[in-house]
Every structure is written in C-alpha cells, then in structure tokens.
Amino acid sequence: MSTDTRREPLHSYVLEGIDCASCAQRIEDALRREPGLEDATVSFATGSVLLPPAQVERARQIIARVEPGVRLVTPRQDTGAAARDGTRQEGVFPHGTNPAPDAAVHPTGETVGRAAGKAVAPRSSGEERTGTTGQAERPAEEEEHHSTYRRLAAIGLATLAFLAATFLHPRVDGTPLALAVDAALLAVYLWVGHGVIGAALRNARRGQLFDENFLMTVATAGAIAIHELPEAVAVMLFYTVGEFFQDLAVQRSRRSIRALMDLRPDYAHVRRNGEILRVSPEAVAVGEEIVVRPGERIPLDGQVVEGSSFVDTSALTGESVPRRVEPGDEVMAGMVNTRGLLTVRVTRPFGESSVAKILRLVETAAARKAPTERFITTFSRYYTPAVVVAAAAIAVIPPLVVPGAEFGEWVRRALVLLVISCPCALVVSIPLGYFGGLGGASRRGVLVKGANYLDALTRLDTVVWDKTGTLTRGVFKVVEVTPYNGFSRGRVLELAAHAEAFSSHPIAASIAEAYGQSVDEARVSGYEEVAGHGVRARVDGQLVVAGNDRLLHREGIPHETCEAEGTVVYVGVDGALAGRIVIADEIKPEAAAAVRALRELGVRRQVMLTGDDRSVAEKVAATLDLDDVHANLLPEDKVAAVERLDAERRQEGRPGALAFVGDGINDAPVLTRADIGVAMGGLGSDAAIEAADVVIMDDSPARLATAVSVARATRRIVKQNIAFALGVKLIFVLLGAAGVASMWEAVFADVGVSLLAILNATRVLRAG
C-alpha cells in the first residue's frame, strides 16, 4: 500500500566515488539528521542519492564533510540561452529528469553520452552538435577504464615486489640484508595500503572506529607489532586486490541493471527551418516535428505524421513482438523504430512523457527498502562492534587466565577476528540483489515501486481482480438493442448516445459507436453521473436515464430484469422504459493462463470484483475458474469488499499479502487499501503510474505471475547471500578463535565471499 507523504519531490543525483556500502550508510545518516533532508536516501546499489532539489548545495557540503572522497555530481548550468530562459537549473534536469546514470559532466560543462563516445556541447540556441572528444574531453567510461588499468598495474607491481621480498625474507634473516628486506616489505605495505590507512585515520578523527578501513589498519598494524610483517603485507595486499575486484563487480552489476532500465533517449532530431538539428529531448516543444531514423529510440511522445514502420516496445512493456505504426498512430518515448523513417509530431514535452515518469519511478524505487535490507543495515551496526569486542576479549583474557598462554599467539587470533568482522558481503550484495530484481521486473514490463513491494509479492496469498479492462478487454460492442413502448431501435440509441455524451466510460463510447452519427451536445443539459448506476440528462427537454437495473429502481421506472450474455444498459425516458441495450465484453485470451499461473505459484485465493450484473460476472468467473465473485458493486463497495477479504484472510490465519489488480481508472481508493496495488495498462496512463505500487505496462494479466516469479527469485538469491556470507564468517570466527585460520586466509575468505555474493546477486537479472 502506498504511503508516500513526502513534502516535496525528491530527485536522483549521482554520487561519484562511493565505493563502500558503509560509506553510503554514513552519508544517509548524516543527511537525515539535517532539517529538510529527513527523506534523503542513499543507494549504494545505484551509486546515487535522492534529495529535494532545493537542498542540493547543503547536501553537497554535508557529503564532503562526512566522506571527502565522495562527490555529488550535478549537471552544470548552461551558459547559453537555455540558462537565460531558465530551462536549466543547477543540479536539476528540466522536469525533474536526470541524465542517465552513466553520463558524466566535464569541467567544460559538456555532457558525455553513454555509448557514442562523443561530447555534446550546448549551443546558444539550445541545439547540440556532436564532435569527437579529445584527450581532455574523453568519455567517463574511457577514463574509468584508464583508472582501472592504472590500479591493476600498481597492484601487479606491488605483488611482484611482495613476492620477491617474501622469497628473500627467510633467507636473509639474521644478516645485514634483513633490515633492507623489512624496509622493502614495509614500503609495499604503505604503497598498497596508503588509501586504506589514510581513510582509517580520517574516520578515526570523526569517531568512526568500526569502519572497515580502520579495522584493517589496526589488524595489519597489530601483525607488524607482533613481528608478523610478511603476513601484515599479505593481508593488506589481499584486501586491496579484493577491493579492486569487488569494485569491478559492483560497477559491472550497476551497468547491467542500468542497461535494463535505460529508457532515456540521448537526443532528438528536430525539423526546424528546413534543417534537421540534433537537440536534447527537453529542448523540443510540443507541436514540433521530429525525425526518427531506423534503429533509433523515439525520444518523445507524439503522433506519426509521415512514414510507416514497426516499433519495438519491449523496453516499455516487455513485449517482444514489434508493432506496426502508420500516420495517425500514437507513439511513445522509449519505443525503438526498427525499420522505416518516421516523422512524429510531439504531443507532450519530455518531462511529461510516460518514459520520464517511469524514469522518476525507477530512480525513487531505491528509497523504498525491503525489510531484509533494513535488517541487514541494523545487523551490521551491531555485528562489527560485537566481533571487535570478542577480539579484544580473546587478546586479553586467555593470557591472563590460561596457564602458559602466550600473549602474541592470542593477539594473532584476535587480529583474525578483526579481519573477518566487516559485513561487506551482506551490505553490498543485498541492495544489489533487490535492485537487480527491480531491473529484471522492469525489463519484463512490470514496474515495481520499491524493494518493499518486491518482498510483498513473494508473500502473495490473495489476488482480487477488477473485471473490466483487467480480465476482460474493456472494449465494448453493442450486440443487441430491444425497444419498448413505441420507441424504435434508432431512437433508443440516439437518446442513449446523447445522454452518455459527457461520460468517459467505455460503455458510453460503444453506444456512440453503435449510434454511428455525431452527437449534438447542445441538445443535452443537466448531465449527472450517478456513481455505480449510470447517467441522467435532459435531451431535447426530456429526462433520459441510461444505466443498470439499480438506476431504474432508483428512478421508479417499471421494467423486467434481463438475463443477457453481456452488460445490459436500460434506457428510460420521462419515467417510462424506452428500451435496453446489450453490450458485450470479451475475456482476454491470456486471463485464464494468468489465473492458473498464480495458482501454481501458491496464491490461495483469487476473487473478482465488478459493478456488472451477477449473471455476467458469474459467467466470467466460471470461465476463468476464480474462487469467488462479487457483483453489482459501487466504487465504494469495492473498498469494503477488499477489507472484508483481507479480514477473512487474517481470521483464517493465512499469512501473506493481498493484491488488488485494476486498470488504474477510478481504482485509486481500492489500490491504496490493498497491501499491493497493481495497475494494468500503465503505458500512457499517468493515473496508473501514480496510484499503484506495481505497474504492469501493457494489458496482460499474465505479467503479474511474471512479477511474482522475479520477486521470489530475488528473495531466494538474497537468502542465499545471507546464508553464505554469515556461514563463512561464522566458520572463520570459530577457526580464528581456535588459532587454526591465519589472517591472510581470513581476508581471502572475506573478499571472496563478497565477490561471490555480488556476482550471485546479478543472477536475478535472468530470473523469472
């Protein structure tokens, strides 16, 4: 159930240089202590922070104070016309959208694209030209590769020096050369560990004594103090190598997940003054025409005015079958033009497009953490101090109380515990696992608004389906018109079409289509929509009612109940029955498979709610093999029905969650009341994206089962990582206390567990 009550919208900003999960937690804790930043959320998995735009500069100062190596990245202000007319603001992209997570901002203010390897320099007109970047302007990805190679080369040289010094160390022991070898080992220690030692000293000054850098520094310094210099160097070297490969694994995981959810177009080709100009999507105005070439992503929502092609909607809906578009068809940002050249007239600015809303949803999803994530965060705060206290006790107590115990031996055992005391494998891999689950679901056309809802999907016990537009197509067609009391078939349709002239309900559209003539709204007055019943209006001065059986009872119009194969709309004129219109809706082909798949996944009860007549509802329920059906419901009755079903579930002692699945139209109250509100047909529906906790981007109910499968795969992988990491750490705590494990074996196990857990977390991208 959505309970988002933030006072102002949060925007996502990149955190450059954030390479440890504990750093992310410290930044978040520091930000949340400040007034106005109580809702700030830092995600190590995405390397980003959610902030109110007005607080960006203050947050930047706090981050610099807490973690000097981490930098808050915001787009620089454009010095051209875009800056003068206020379309660009410091720290925020127009309409609240941000550059793609992999984009970087150069000191020149130029934004570097993700894949093209070109710098895009704003012109004074807001247009952009592309040019090959020089050495000073190379893309962030290229710079990242160079940094990786430099680190790898340094580690390689340090490893060779360490191996040479270790080879010589026992052979020169007791000779004048021993001092030189020790000096060489100490130099290697300082070389590979200077970053760790520097961070430890900075953290110690701030009172952060349980930071992994501080613990590693104390452990290795202790080893040096008890004359175990080679082991101290080996531990620091292993730790540095492990951190290097862990950083690579995290970067790879982030890129893989972001690639799944990367819908933001980099540019648009707009036609202006007879020229085709390449500009940012935000620079294109409504009404302008853009040209989309084969293979390009459509940058903005619009209507095709020229050309025909097939568009790939898989990035939005998960549907791999291309859809043909021709002049007059609507297209949306994020779709990919696969064949012909298209000219599209823009109908909405980028910030109001569906893809922009989806991007904002994805950005903020990291703020809604699963209970497991919160537990791991809390656990890590107590785990590390507890192990440190245990290490101190092992170092001090046995030499005092155990006869013949050697102080140096017990200190060495304590140092092993210090090495194994960092919970990195947990605090890194768990958020990555959940974020991977969100990305995997997104790739399959299901947007989950947070890891908490992903967790709730794993416990799904009851699914409550709305009928129209969810299990049925919601495309109504008049199949029968029966006139009464001297009215003709055409007159009944005419009166009904005019009475429904101002209604947005699909039934009204089907009646207008059957009428087949234009509706003269000037003939209609006193229009009134009677919720859950139908409509009342005066047509040419006559009081016309069109609606269900309950409406006629309410109006006191005598009639006989009709048991028809479809929805019956009764038409009354001045208190007399004029006729009835039977409208049929079709069950979606995949609806039965969706119900069956959820039952196979362990969902115990599936119920349908509808405002339709019971006879129609029962036939649909029987066709789909649903467990129960509630018919003739007013909108407020659906909320009460969901509350009763939830109460029954609790009384029967069934744990789990209840989901309501609707089409997002007029379903906001019941979507909010359910544990999980699921809106279908979210593509192009702002209401669905805003109201629900889970948004199915197309009209397929089968995607709910897909979302449950992805959620359970995510949960399974998260549990594997927790069990594996805690199991290995417990083993090495016991082995270290018993004097069996050495320090370098402990650090090897620690970084090895972290690497395996991170790699395991990325498997969720292929799940479901």
TAMO-V682558 format. One record per residue. OMEGA is omega in whole degrees, -180 to 180 (999 if undefined). NEAR is the number of other ideal C-beta (glycine too) atoms within 12 Angstrom. Layout:
OMEGA/NEAR, OMEGA/NEAR
This chain:
-178/30, 177/32, -176/15, -177/24, -179/8, -177/21, 176/14, -176/19, 177/25, 178/38, -177/39, 179/42, -179/43, 172/37, -178/40, 177/28, 179/24, -173/36, 175/32, -176/37, 180/37, 175/38, 180/34, -180/40, 179/39, 179/38, 180/42, 179/39, -179/24, 180/27, -175/38, 177/25, -176/16, 176/23, -179/14, -179/23, -176/34, -178/21, -179/28, -179/38, 179/41, 178/44, 175/43, -179/44, -179/43, -177/41, -175/39, 178/42, 176/47, -175/42, 166/45, -177/30, -178/29, -175/19, -174/32, -176/32, 179/21, 178/23, 179/40, 180/28, -180/18, -180/31, 179/39, -180/20, -176/21, -179/35, -176/37, -179/22, -178/23, -178/35, 176/23, -176/38, 175/32, 178/34, 180/37, -178/26, 179/20, -178/34, -179/18, -176/22, -180/17, 178/28, -176/20, -178/15, 172/15, -180/13, 176/28, 177/30, -180/23, 173/22, -176/31, 172/32, -178/38, 177/30, 175/29, 177/30, -179/36, 175/38, 178/39, -175/38, -178/36, 180/36, 180/33, 179/33, 179/34, 176/24, 178/11, -177/19, -178/24, 178/32, -178/38, -178/35, -176/34, -170/27, -171/21, -178/23, -178/22, 176/27, -179/30, -175/37, 180/28, 173/34, -176/22, 180/17, -176/22, 178/32, -177/28, 172/33, 177/20, 178/26, 180/18, -178/15, 175/26, -179/15, -178/10, -174/13, -176/27, -176/22, -180/30, -179/32, 178/25, 178/26, 178/22, 178/24, 180/17, 179/16, 179/22, 179/20, 179/16, 179/15, -179/24, 179/20, 179/15, 179/24, 179/31, 179/19, 180/19, -180/32, 178/25, 179/19, 180/27, -180/37, 179/20, -179/22, 180/32, 178/26, -178/16, -170/23, -180/31, -176/14, -179/14, -179/21, -180/16, 178/11, 179/14, -179/10, -177/17, -179/20, 180/17, 178/17, 178/29, 178/27, 178/20, 178/29, 179/39, 178/27, 177/22, 179/35, -179/36, -179/27, -177/26, -174/37, -175/39, 178/21, 179/28, -178/37, 179/29, 178/18, 179/32, 180/29, 178/22, -180/24, 179/30, 178/19, 179/15, 178/20, -179/12, -172/28, -178/23, 174/32, -177/36, 178/44, 180/38, -179/31, 180/43, 179/44, 179/35, -178/38, -178/49, 176/44, 177/30, 178/33, 177/37, -178/30, -180/20, 174/24, 174/18, -176/29, 179/34, 180/33, 178/34, 179/41, 179/41, 180/37, -179/46, 179/45, 178/41, -179/37, -180/44, 177/37, 179/31, 178/37, 179/34, -180/32, 176/26, 177/37, 178/33, -180/27, 179/31, 179/38, 179/30, 179/24, 179/37, -179/40, -179/29, -178/29, -179/41, -180/38, 179/25, -174/33, -176/41, -179/31, -172/42, 176/43, -178/39, -173/32, 173/38, 174/40, -176/36, 180/37, -179/24, 176/22, 177/11, 179/8, 173/13, -177/21, 178/26, -176/34, 174/36, -180/44, -179/45, -176/40, -178/39, -178/42, 175/23, -179/21, 177/19, 180/30, 177/30, 179/46, -179/35, -177/44, 177/25, 179/20, -179/17, 174/31, 178/37, -171/49, -176/42, 175/46, 179/37, -179/40, 180/26, 178/34, -179/27, 178/23, 175/27, -176/23, 170/31, 179/24, 178/38, -178/29, -172/34, -180/26, -180/36, -172/42, -174/38, -179/31, -173/27, -178/18, -180/15, -180/19, -179/29, 177/21, -179/33, 178/21, -177/20, -180/15, 177/25, 173/28, -176/46, 176/45, -180/46, 174/40, -180/41, 176/33, -172/37, -173/27, -170/21, 177/24, -179/22, 168/38, -173/30, 174/44, -175/29, -180/38, 178/29, 175/31, -174/29, -177/44, 179/31, -180/26, 179/40, -177/41, 177/44, 178/34, 178/39, 179/40, 178/38, 178/35, 180/43, -179/44, -176/42, -179/36, -179/43, -179/45, -178/37, -172/36, 177/34, 177/36, 180/24, 178/32, -179/42, 178/24, -179/21, 178/38, 179/30, -179/17, -177/25, -180/37, -179/21, -176/17, -176/32, 177/32, -179/22, 179/20, 178/37, 178/30, 178/21, 179/25, 179/35, 180/24, 180/20, -179/33, -171/33, -169/19, -177/20, 179/25, -179/21, -172/13, -178/12, 180/14, 178/8, 180/10, 180/19, -178/16, -178/21, -180/20, -178/23, 174/31, 179/34, 178/38, 179/42, 180/40, 176/44, 179/46, 178/43, -179/43, -175/48, -171/50, -179/39, -178/44, -175/40, -177/50, -179/43, -172/44, 175/41, -171/51, -177/46, 176/48, 178/47, 179/51, 180/48, 180/48, 174/50, 176/50, 177/53, 179/49, 179/44, 178/39, 179/48, -180/47, -179/38, 174/41, 179/38, 178/52, 178/51, -169/54, 177/43, -180/40, 178/43, 178/34, 175/44, 176/50, -179/37, 179/37, 180/49, -178/38, -175/29, -179/42, -176/35, 175/38, 178/48, -177/49, 162/49, -176/44, -170/44, 179/42, -179/35, 174/46, 175/46, -175/39, -176/27, 177/34, -173/20, 178/32, 178/24, -178/36, -178/22, 174/23, -180/33, -180/26, 177/25, 170/26, 173/21, 177/12, 176/27, 178/16, -179/23, -180/18, 178/25, 179/37, -180/36, -179/37, -179/42, -179/45, 179/40, 179/37, -179/47, -171/43, -175/33, -180/23, 177/31, -178/15, 179/32, 179/28, 179/38, 179/32, -180/22, 177/33, 178/41, 179/31, 179/22, 178/29, 171/28, 179/15, 179/14, -180/13, 179/27, -176/15, 179/18, 179/11, -173/22, 175/30, 176/21, -179/20, 179/25, 177/24, -180/25, -172/26, 176/23, -177/25, -176/28, -178/40, 172/40, 177/33, 173/36, 178/22, -175/36, 178/20, 178/14, 178/26, -178/27, 174/45, 178/43, -178/50, -175/41, -178/41, -178/34, 179/28, 179/33, 175/34, -180/20, -179/19, 180/30, -179/14, 180/32, 179/15, 174/28, 180/15, -178/19, 175/26, -176/16, 178/26, -179/21, 179/31, -178/45, 174/38, 178/49, 179/45, 178/48, -180/41, 179/35, 174/22, 180/17, 178/25, 180/32, -180/38, 176/38, -179/40, 178/45, -177/31, -177/42, 173/30, -175/32, 176/23, 179/34, -178/32, -176/17, -176/27, -179/39, 179/24, 179/23, 179/37, -179/35, -180/19, 178/27, 178/39, 178/24, 178/15, 175/30, 175/23, -169/37, -174/26, 177/28, -173/40, 177/40, 175/44, 179/43, 173/41, -179/36, 176/39, -177/32, -177/26, 178/24, -177/35, -178/34, 178/23, 177/28, -179/38, 180/31, 179/19, -176/23, 180/34, 176/21, -176/36, -177/24, 179/26, 175/33, -175/31, 179/32, -176/28, 168/33, 180/25, 180/27, 178/18, -179/22, 177/39, 179/28, 180/19, 178/35, 179/39, 178/24, -180/23, 179/38, 179/30, 178/16, 179/22, -179/29, 180/18, 178/10, 178/15, 179/10, 177/21, 177/17, -174/27, 177/36, 178/41, 171/50, -178/46, 178/55, -179/50, 176/40, 180/36, 180/27, -178/29, -172/38, -179/28, -177/24, 174/43, -180/42, -177/25, -179/33, 174/43, 178/36, 176/47, -177/45, 178/51, 179/49, 179/50, -176/37, -179/45, -179/42, -179/33, 178/30, -178/26, -179/25, -179/39, -178/38, -168/26, -167/33, 173/44, 178/45, -178/52, 174/48, -167/47, 175/45, -174/35, -176/36, 177/33, -180/45, -179/33, 175/44, 176/48, 177/37, 180/37, 178/51, 179/46, 178/33, -180/44, -179/44, 175/30, 177/33, -180/48, -179/34, -179/24, 177/39, 179/40, 177/28, -179/27, 179/42, -178/32, -178/20, -177/29, -179/41, -180/26, -180/21, 180/31, 179/38, 179/21, -177/23, 171/36, 180/32, 179/22, 179/23, 180/39, -180/29, 179/17, -178/23, -176/16, 176/30, -179/28, -177/46, 175/36, 179/24, -179/46, 176/44, 178/27, -177/36, -178/46, 177/38, 177/30, 180/37, -179/43, -179/34, 180/28, 179/43, -180/45, 178/31, -179/35, -178/47, 179/35, -178/28, 178/45, -179/35, -176/21, 174/30, 999/38
